[in-house]
Amino acid sequence: MSNINKLFNIAGFQLSWWACVFGVQNGHPHFGSIIMAFFLFVHIFFFKINTSEIIFIAIVIFLGAVLDTVMLQTTLINYQGLTFEFMAPIWILAMWAGFATTINHSLSRLDGKWFYAILFGSIFGPFSYIAGVKFDALVFHVSFFSITILAIVWGLTLPFLFYLNNKIVLEK
């Protein structure tokens, strides 16, 4: 994959991620989801991805829904812009969909490098949630305990996503 494709992938995901956060912050929680859906459409068209990658994205959305709903139900995190009180909001699921596209593209260099995937997930996963707090998209008590939980969750999730991707998309 060319560097321009990777640049498009990470820039598109990041712009859409910020659209989700700023949409929630400004009382329009579905704005970012619409932008993310547009990014996904362009991504699918631009990269001409196959059906197995679409299945992978759907599974990642489901996994994200479970993980973030558990964090919501255990009150580790409280999200702004909830669509339904009992599950993670649509905008966070949109973020999971966009993040799934990075696994085969802009983050593909981490594939098979388990130590770095764990490290990357453990550091940048919690930072994403802290950014959400700073921009009023979600609320949680930033403490050693909550950061540790997020670091463990993301330290396990990111390598698992590469494993899953290898089983679904790369193994034909």
C-alpha positions as a Markdown table, in Angstrom:
| # | Residue | x | y | z |
|---|---|---|---|---|
| 1 | Met | 0.0 | 0.0 | 0.0 |
| 2 | Ser | 1.3 | 3.4 | -0.9 |
| 3 | Asn | 2.1 | 6.1 | 1.7 |
| 4 | Ile | -0.6 | 8.4 | 0.2 |
| 5 | Asn | -3.2 | 5.7 | 0.9 |
| 6 | Lys | -2.0 | 5.3 | 4.5 |
| 7 | Leu | -2.1 | 9.1 | 4.9 |
| 8 | Phe | -5.6 | 9.3 | 3.5 |
| 9 | Asn | -6.7 | 6.5 | 5.9 |
| 10 | Ile | -5.3 | 8.0 | 9.1 |
| 11 | Ala | -6.3 | 11.6 | 8.1 |
| 12 | Gly | -9.8 | 10.5 | 7.3 |
| 13 | Phe | -10.1 | 8.6 | 10.5 |
| 14 | Gln | -8.7 | 11.4 | 12.6 |
| 15 | Leu | -10.9 | 14.0 | 11.0 |
| 16 | Ser | -14.0 | 11.8 | 11.5 |
| 17 | Trp | -13.0 | 11.1 | 15.1 |
| 18 | Trp | -12.8 | 14.8 | 15.8 |
| 19 | Ala | -16.1 | 15.3 | 14.1 |
| 20 | Cys | -17.6 | 12.8 | 16.5 |
| 21 | Val | -16.1 | 14.6 | 19.5 |
| 22 | Phe | -17.0 | 18.1 | 18.4 |
| 23 | Gly | -20.5 | 17.0 | 17.4 |
| 24 | Val | -21.2 | 15.6 | 20.9 |
| 25 | Gln | -19.6 | 18.7 | 22.5 |
| 26 | Asn | -21.9 | 21.0 | 20.5 |
| 27 | Gly | -25.1 | 19.0 | 21.1 |
| 28 | His | -25.2 | 17.2 | 17.8 |
| 29 | Pro | -24.1 | 13.7 | 18.6 |
| 30 | His | -25.1 | 12.3 | 15.2 |
| 31 | Phe | -23.0 | 14.8 | 13.2 |
| 32 | Gly | -19.8 | 12.8 | 13.7 |
| 33 | Ser | -21.5 | 9.5 | 12.9 |
| 34 | Ile | -22.6 | 11.0 | 9.5 |
| 35 | Ile | -19.1 | 12.2 | 8.8 |
| 36 | Met | -17.7 | 8.8 | 9.8 |
| 37 | Ala | -20.2 | 7.0 | 7.5 |
| 38 | Phe | -19.0 | 9.3 | 4.7 |
| 39 | Phe | -15.4 | 8.4 | 5.5 |
| 40 | Leu | -16.3 | 4.7 | 5.5 |
| 41 | Phe | -18.0 | 5.0 | 2.2 |
| 42 | Val | -15.1 | 6.8 | 0.6 |
| 43 | His | -12.7 | 4.3 | 2.2 |
| 44 | Ile | -14.6 | 1.3 | 0.8 |
| 45 | Phe | -14.7 | 2.9 | -2.6 |
| 46 | Phe | -11.1 | 4.3 | -2.6 |
| 47 | Phe | -9.4 | 1.1 | -1.3 |
| 48 | Lys | -11.8 | -1.2 | -3.1 |
| 49 | Ile | -11.9 | -3.4 | 0.0 |
| 50 | Asn | -13.3 | -6.9 | -0.2 |
| 51 | Thr | -16.3 | -8.4 | 1.6 |
| 52 | Ser | -14.1 | -9.9 | 4.3 |
| 53 | Glu | -12.9 | -6.4 | 5.4 |
| 54 | Ile | -16.5 | -5.2 | 5.6 |
| 55 | Ile | -17.3 | -8.2 | 7.8 |
| 56 | Phe | -14.2 | -7.4 | 9.9 |
| 57 | Ile | -15.4 | -3.8 | 10.3 |
| 58 | Ala | -18.9 | -5.1 | 11.4 |
| 59 | Ile | -17.4 | -7.4 | 13.9 |
| 60 | Val | -15.2 | -4.6 | 15.3 |
| 61 | Ile | -18.3 | -2.4 | 15.7 |
| 62 | Phe | -20.0 | -5.2 | 17.6 |
| 63 | Leu | -16.9 | -5.7 | 19.8 |
| 64 | Gly | -16.7 | -2.0 | 20.5 |
| 65 | Ala | -20.4 | -1.9 | 21.3 |
| 66 | Val | -19.8 | -4.7 | 23.9 |
| 67 | Leu | -16.7 | -3.1 | 25.4 |
| 68 | Asp | -18.0 | 0.4 | 25.6 |
| 69 | Thr | -21.5 | -0.7 | 26.8 |
| 70 | Val | -19.8 | -2.7 | 29.6 |
| 71 | Met | -17.8 | 0.5 | 30.6 |
| 72 | Leu | -21.1 | 2.5 | 30.5 |
| 73 | Gln | -23.0 | -0.1 | 32.5 |
| 74 | Thr | -20.3 | -0.4 | 35.1 |
| 75 | Thr | -20.2 | 3.4 | 35.3 |
| 76 | Leu | -16.4 | 3.5 | 34.5 |
| 77 | Ile | -17.4 | 5.9 | 31.7 |
| 78 | Asn | -20.5 | 8.0 | 31.2 |
| 79 | Tyr | -21.0 | 9.1 | 27.6 |
| 80 | Gln | -22.7 | 12.3 | 26.4 |
| 81 | Gly | -25.0 | 12.1 | 23.5 |
| 82 | Leu | -26.5 | 8.7 | 24.3 |
| 83 | Thr | -29.0 | 7.3 | 21.8 |
| 84 | Phe | -30.2 | 4.6 | 24.2 |
| 85 | Glu | -29.5 | 4.7 | 27.9 |
| 86 | Phe | -28.5 | 1.0 | 28.0 |
| 87 | Met | -25.8 | 1.0 | 25.4 |
| 88 | Ala | -22.8 | 2.9 | 24.1 |
| 89 | Pro | -23.8 | 5.8 | 21.9 |
| 90 | Ile | -23.9 | 5.6 | 18.1 |
| 91 | Trp | -21.0 | 8.1 | 17.8 |
| 92 | Ile | -18.6 | 5.8 | 19.7 |
| 93 | Leu | -19.7 | 2.9 | 17.6 |
| 94 | Ala | -18.9 | 5.1 | 14.5 |
| 95 | Met | -15.4 | 5.6 | 16.0 |
| 96 | Trp | -15.0 | 1.9 | 16.3 |
| 97 | Ala | -15.9 | 1.5 | 12.6 |
| 98 | Gly | -13.4 | 4.1 | 11.5 |
| 99 | Phe | -10.7 | 2.6 | 13.8 |
| 100 | Ala | -11.3 | -0.8 | 12.2 |
| 101 | Thr | -10.3 | 0.6 | 8.8 |
| 102 | Thr | -6.9 | 1.6 | 10.2 |
| 103 | Ile | -5.9 | -2.0 | 11.1 |
| 104 | Asn | -5.3 | -3.0 | 7.5 |
| 105 | His | -4.0 | 0.4 | 6.4 |
| 106 | Ser | -2.4 | 3.1 | 8.5 |
| 107 | Leu | -1.7 | 0.8 | 11.5 |
| 108 | Ser | -0.7 | -2.3 | 9.4 |
| 109 | Arg | 2.9 | -1.9 | 10.5 |
| 110 | Leu | 1.9 | -3.1 | 13.9 |
| 111 | Asp | 0.6 | -6.4 | 12.6 |
| 112 | Gly | 2.6 | -9.3 | 14.0 |
| 113 | Lys | 4.5 | -7.0 | 16.4 |
| 114 | Trp | 2.6 | -8.0 | 19.5 |
| 115 | Phe | 4.7 | -6.1 | 22.0 |
| 116 | Tyr | 4.2 | -2.8 | 20.1 |
| 117 | Ala | 0.5 | -3.4 | 19.5 |
| 118 | Ile | 0.1 | -4.0 | 23.3 |
| 119 | Leu | 2.2 | -0.9 | 24.1 |
| 120 | Phe | 0.4 | 1.3 | 21.5 |
| 121 | Gly | -3.0 | 0.2 | 22.7 |
| 122 | Ser | -2.1 | 0.6 | 26.4 |
| 123 | Ile | -0.9 | 4.1 | 25.8 |
| 124 | Phe | -3.1 | 5.6 | 23.1 |
| 125 | Gly | -6.4 | 3.9 | 24.0 |
| 126 | Pro | -6.6 | 5.7 | 27.4 |
| 127 | Phe | -5.4 | 9.0 | 25.8 |
| 128 | Ser | -8.4 | 8.8 | 23.4 |
| 129 | Tyr | -10.8 | 8.6 | 26.4 |
| 130 | Ile | -8.9 | 11.4 | 28.2 |
| 131 | Ala | -9.3 | 13.6 | 25.1 |
| 132 | Gly | -13.0 | 12.8 | 25.1 |
| 133 | Val | -13.2 | 14.0 | 28.7 |
| 134 | Lys | -11.3 | 17.2 | 27.9 |
| 135 | Phe | -13.8 | 17.9 | 25.1 |
| 136 | Asp | -16.9 | 17.0 | 27.2 |
| 137 | Ala | -17.8 | 14.0 | 25.0 |
| 138 | Leu | -17.7 | 11.7 | 28.0 |
| 139 | Val | -17.1 | 11.7 | 31.7 |
| 140 | Phe | -15.0 | 9.5 | 33.9 |
| 141 | His | -12.9 | 10.0 | 37.0 |
| 142 | Val | -9.4 | 10.1 | 35.7 |
| 143 | Ser | -7.5 | 8.1 | 38.2 |
| 144 | Phe | -4.8 | 5.4 | 38.4 |
| 145 | Phe | -7.6 | 2.8 | 38.5 |
| 146 | Ser | -9.6 | 4.0 | 35.5 |
| 147 | Ile | -6.5 | 4.6 | 33.4 |
| 148 | Thr | -5.2 | 1.1 | 34.3 |
| 149 | Ile | -8.5 | -0.5 | 33.3 |
| 150 | Leu | -8.5 | 1.4 | 30.0 |
| 151 | Ala | -4.8 | 0.5 | 29.4 |
| 152 | Ile | -5.5 | -3.2 | 30.0 |
| 153 | Val | -8.6 | -3.2 | 27.8 |
| 154 | Trp | -6.9 | -1.4 | 25.0 |
| 155 | Gly | -3.6 | -3.3 | 25.5 |
| 156 | Leu | -5.5 | -6.5 | 24.9 |
| 157 | Thr | -8.0 | -5.2 | 22.3 |
| 158 | Leu | -5.5 | -3.9 | 19.7 |
| 159 | Pro | -3.5 | -7.1 | 19.4 |
| 160 | Phe | -6.8 | -9.0 | 19.3 |
| 161 | Leu | -8.0 | -6.8 | 16.4 |
| 162 | Phe | -4.8 | -7.7 | 14.4 |
| 163 | Tyr | -5.4 | -11.4 | 15.3 |
| 164 | Leu | -9.0 | -11.2 | 14.2 |
| 165 | Asn | -8.1 | -9.3 | 11.0 |
| 166 | Asn | -5.5 | -12.0 | 10.1 |
| 167 | Lys | -8.2 | -14.7 | 10.5 |
| 168 | Ile | -11.0 | -12.9 | 8.6 |
| 169 | Val | -9.3 | -10.6 | 6.1 |
| 170 | Leu | -5.8 | -11.8 | 5.4 |
| 171 | Glu | -6.4 | -15.5 | 5.6 |
| 172 | Lys | -8.3 | -16.6 | 2.5 |
